[in-house]
């Protein structure tokens, strides 16, 4: 529930786990005002905290994950795909 309305679905495909263990969750730049604030506060931030917590737990249980980090999907120095950077 977000503002007493059911949230049916939110798509997270451009989400990235960064080498430092933090999550990057882009939010559509077309959103603005209260809609964007509500989305970030009630959907994005709680999801981000859970991802980062899960990442820490995995790294504690499997230390080799820390040494094996890489940016496979979006290598450093390479531009992001246009669908991630162009406004909709």
Buried (B, 14 or more C-beta within 10 A) or exposed (E): EEEEEEEEEEEEEBBBBEEEBEBEBBEEEEBEEEEBEBBBEBBBEEBBEEBBEEBEEEBEEEEEEEEEBEEEEBEEEEEEEEEEEEEE
